[in-house]
Amino acid sequence: SYSSLKSKENQVICITHQAIIAAKADNFLWIEKSAADSQITINNLDSKKRLDALAQMASGVVDETTREFAKSLIK
């Protein structure tokens, strides 16, 4: 049954635009699609880039305030 599956024991893939959900991930991939030629780029983010990505997702702006908010989501 699906209710017995646990993310600590199984691989779970979640695609989201919500920073509060993305902050809970063990691994963070940033996926972008070029409008010009539909090329897709996938990057595995380090901790600093992850923080900036969460800040961007949360407010659309990356600055000290949004970085602090992103840090609070990770804790």
N, C-alpha and C positions, 0 to 999 in steps of 0.2 A: 504494500500500500504506500501511497505517496506520503502519508503522514509520518511514516517511520524513517524517511530519508532525512539526513542531517548534513548541513553544509560542511561540518568539520570532518565528515567521513566520505563525502562525495564531492565531485567537481560541480560547481554551480556557475553558470554563465548568466550574467545579468546585464542587459543593455539599458542604460538610463540617462536621462538628462537632469536628474535630480541629485544635487550635491549631497544631500542628507543620506541618500541610499548609496551613492558611489563611495562615500567616506568609509563605509564598512568593509570595503573590499580588501583582500590580501594582496592582490595584484591589480594594477591600474593600467589599462590600455586606452590611449587616446586615438580615436579613429576620425579621419577627415576625408572628405570627398571633394575633389576639385570640380568646380562648376564648369570650368572651361573644357576639360577633356574627360570628366568622370573618373579620373584616376583616384584610387583609394590609398591612403597612407595610414599605417598602423604603427604607433610608437608605444613602447613600454616605458612608463614614466618613473624617474627616480623620485625621491621624497620631496625635493624642492619643486620640481615640475608638477608633481601631483598636487601639492598645496596650491600652486598657481591655477591649475586646472579646476580644482574645487572652488576656488575663489571666483573664477570666471563663470563657472556653472551656476553659482549661487546668485551672482548679481550682474554679470556682464562686464564687470570692471575688476582689474587686479590692482589693488593698492594695499596699504598697511591695514586698513580696517577690514577689508574682505579677506586678507590673509589670516588675520586674527580670528575671524569667524570660521574659516576653513580649519584652523588649528583646533578650535573648540569642537568641531564635528569629529575629528580624528580621535580625540581623547576618549 
